Each structure stands twice: as C-alpha cells, then as structure tokens.
Amino acid sequence: MTRTVKLLDVVALIENLPDKLLGVGQVGTIVETLAPDVWLVEFSNDRGQTYAIESLKSDQMISLSFVPMVTQTNLAFTPLFTT
C-alpha cells in the first residue's frame, strides 16, 4: 500500500543527496507544498534545530507512520515482542 505525502507528514529520504549533505534514512517534516508532487521538507536534529530545508519530489521520500495499519483483511494483532 502506497501512502501519498501531505503537509506536516514525517518523511524519510530514500536516496542520497550528497550535494545537499543528506542521505538515505534522514527524517524530515513536510512544511510546504511547492508544486504538484514537489514539497519543502525541513530536517531538524534531536534538539529541534533545523539543519536543512530542501525541495523534494515524492519519489525521493517515503511517508512514515507511527500508528499500526489496520485493514479489513488484516484485523489480527501481531505483537512485536513475545515473552
């Protein structure tokens, strides 16, 4: 299932951008829509200080999800850890 990105989504890069000093897996927040399929993404450190703001296309990032994905075909709970 592909999620489309939207304003204020938390995203991760899926390609290296060495000229911008950004790499795969770095996490940012979409802060503005610049054009169809072009977004302004702010990258901040763990103290909330911005270290990069870049325009990116949707195919350069994935939207991250912090809640379980529940569908009608997958209603079973699968624990991440068992004791």
Secondary structure, DSSP 4 states (H G I P E B T S, - for coil): -PPPP-TT-EEEESS-BGGGTB-TT-EEEEEEEEETTEEEEEEE-TTS-EEEEEEEEGGGEEE---S---BTTB-----S---
